[in-house]
Amino acid sequence: MSIRSTAKAIIINKDKVLLNKCFDEHHGEYYSLPGGGQHTYETLHEAVIRECLEETGYSVIPKRFTALCEEICDNPITRELYPEYIHKMYHIFLCELVNDIVKPPTEVDDMQLSSEWVEIKHLDKIRLLPTVLNDNIEKMINSDIPLFLGAERIQYNHG
């Protein structure tokens, strides 16, 4: 087993956040931050830039590290089927768009339906995964101090 290092983005533009709208059989409909797994020899900044372009079609600039959280999947079937996804460290960055040009996404997650701009003032009305983001995303946007959001044990992985 290995620990998966992921780079995630809170992309802000005109009082909105770009989120991936997702759906799967265990969680139903939910939103997640764009981003994904860090490749070997790739910095976290490089990973978040690449992942955002692949999933959303937008080029981003990471501005600051905003949070760290950990997720561990306890489901034995998931552990057997997806060993590379059962223990993840989320490195979350506040990002800005390079420009307004959007390209077609080249590599979206299986659960990802689309990418949507959500008004910051409406973030409390949507469901984010990992769940620790629901109570903390506005703090992450507004605080200059990085947060440690703790560890969460889950039964099923998500996008």
C-alpha positions as CSV (number, residue, x, y, z in Angstrom):
1,M,0.0,0.0,0.0
2,S,1.1,3.5,-0.7
3,I,-0.2,6.9,0.3
4,R,-1.5,8.9,-2.7
5,S,-0.4,12.5,-2.8
6,T,-3.1,14.7,-4.4
7,A,-3.0,18.4,-5.4
8,K,-6.4,20.1,-5.3
9,A,-7.5,23.6,-6.3
10,I,-9.9,26.2,-5.0
11,I,-10.1,28.3,-8.2
12,I,-11.6,31.7,-7.6
13,N,-12.8,34.1,-10.3
14,K,-15.3,36.9,-9.8
15,D,-16.7,35.7,-6.4
16,K,-17.2,32.2,-7.8
17,V,-15.4,28.9,-7.2
18,L,-14.9,26.3,-10.0
19,L,-16.0,22.9,-8.8
20,N,-16.4,19.5,-10.4
21,K,-20.0,18.2,-10.3
22,C,-19.9,14.5,-9.7
23,F,-22.2,11.5,-9.2
24,D,-21.6,7.9,-8.1
25,E,-23.7,5.1,-6.7
26,H,-22.5,5.4,-3.1
27,H,-22.6,9.2,-2.7
28,G,-25.2,10.4,-5.2
29,E,-24.7,13.9,-6.5
30,Y,-21.9,16.0,-5.0
31,Y,-19.1,18.5,-5.8
32,S,-15.4,18.1,-5.5
33,L,-12.3,20.3,-6.0
34,P,-10.5,20.0,-9.3
35,G,-7.2,18.2,-9.0
36,G,-5.8,14.8,-8.5
37,G,-2.8,12.6,-8.1
38,Q,0.8,13.9,-8.1
39,H,3.1,12.1,-10.5
40,T,6.6,10.9,-9.5
41,Y,9.1,13.8,-9.9
42,E,6.3,16.3,-10.2
43,T,6.0,19.2,-7.7
44,L,2.6,19.8,-6.1
45,H,2.4,23.1,-8.0
46,E,3.0,21.3,-11.3
47,A,0.4,18.7,-10.3
48,V,-2.4,21.1,-9.5
49,I,-1.7,23.1,-12.7
50,R,-1.8,19.9,-14.9
51,E,-4.8,18.4,-13.1
52,C,-6.9,21.5,-13.4
53,L,-6.2,21.8,-17.1
54,E,-7.0,18.1,-17.7
55,E,-10.3,18.2,-15.7
56,T,-11.6,21.7,-16.3
57,G,-9.8,23.0,-19.4
58,Y,-8.6,26.1,-17.4
59,S,-5.0,27.1,-16.9
60,V,-4.4,28.1,-13.3
61,I,-1.7,29.8,-11.1
62,P,-1.4,28.4,-7.6
63,K,-1.2,31.5,-5.3
64,R,-1.0,29.9,-1.8
65,F,-1.2,26.7,0.1
66,T,-4.5,26.7,2.0
67,A,-5.1,23.3,3.7
68,L,-4.0,19.7,4.2
69,C,-6.3,16.8,5.0
70,E,-6.2,13.1,4.9
71,E,-8.7,10.5,3.8
72,I,-8.5,6.7,4.5
73,C,-10.9,4.2,3.0
74,D,-11.9,1.4,5.5
75,N,-14.0,-0.7,3.1
76,P,-12.1,-4.0,2.5
77,I,-13.6,-4.5,-1.0
78,T,-12.5,-1.0,-2.1
79,R,-9.1,-1.6,-0.5
80,E,-8.7,-4.8,-2.6
81,L,-10.0,-3.3,-5.9
82,Y,-8.4,0.2,-5.7
83,P,-5.3,-0.1,-3.4
84,E,-3.7,3.1,-5.0
85,Y,-6.7,5.2,-3.9
86,I,-7.4,4.0,-0.3
87,H,-5.2,6.5,1.6
88,K,-5.0,10.0,0.2
89,M,-3.3,13.2,1.4
90,Y,-5.1,16.3,0.0
91,H,-2.8,19.3,-0.6
92,I,-5.2,22.2,-1.3
93,F,-4.1,25.4,-3.1
94,L,-6.0,28.7,-3.7
95,C,-5.6,29.3,-7.4
96,E,-6.4,32.0,-9.9
97,L,-7.1,31.7,-13.6
98,V,-4.3,32.5,-16.0
99,N,-6.9,33.9,-18.4
100,D,-10.6,33.3,-19.4
101,I,-9.7,30.8,-22.1
102,V,-11.2,27.4,-21.5
103,K,-10.1,24.3,-23.5
104,P,-12.0,21.1,-23.7
105,P,-11.0,18.9,-20.7
106,T,-8.7,16.0,-21.7
107,E,-8.9,13.7,-18.7
108,V,-11.9,13.8,-16.4
109,D,-12.6,11.5,-13.4
110,D,-15.1,8.7,-13.9
111,M,-17.5,10.3,-11.5
112,Q,-17.2,13.8,-12.9
113,L,-20.2,15.1,-14.8
114,S,-19.1,18.7,-15.5
115,S,-17.3,21.6,-14.0
116,E,-19.4,24.5,-12.7
117,W,-18.8,27.9,-11.3
118,V,-20.5,28.2,-7.9
119,E,-21.0,31.5,-6.1
120,I,-19.0,31.7,-2.9
121,K,-22.0,32.9,-1.0
122,H,-23.8,29.6,-2.1
123,L,-21.1,27.2,-1.0
124,D,-23.1,26.4,2.1
125,K,-26.0,25.1,0.0
126,I,-24.0,22.4,-1.9
127,R,-22.5,19.1,-0.7
128,L,-18.7,18.8,-1.1
129,L,-16.5,15.8,-0.7
130,P,-14.4,15.2,1.2
131,T,-17.0,16.3,3.8
132,V,-14.4,18.3,5.9
133,L,-14.6,20.9,3.1
134,N,-18.2,21.8,3.8
135,D,-17.5,23.6,7.0
136,N,-14.0,24.9,6.0
137,I,-14.0,26.0,2.4
138,E,-14.9,29.6,3.2
139,K,-12.2,29.7,5.9
140,M,-9.7,28.4,3.4
141,I,-10.6,31.1,0.9
142,N,-10.5,33.9,3.4
143,S,-7.6,33.0,5.7
144,D,-3.9,33.5,4.9
145,I,-3.0,30.8,7.5
146,P,-3.0,27.2,6.1
147,L,-5.4,24.9,7.9
148,F,-4.9,21.3,8.9
149,L,-8.3,19.7,8.4
150,G,-7.6,16.4,10.1
151,A,-8.2,12.9,8.9
152,E,-11.4,11.3,7.8
153,R,-12.3,7.6,7.5
154,I,-14.6,6.7,4.7
155,Q,-16.3,3.6,3.3
156,Y,-16.2,4.5,-0.4
157,N,-13.9,6.6,-2.5
158,H,-15.1,9.6,-4.5
159,G,-13.9,11.9,-7.3
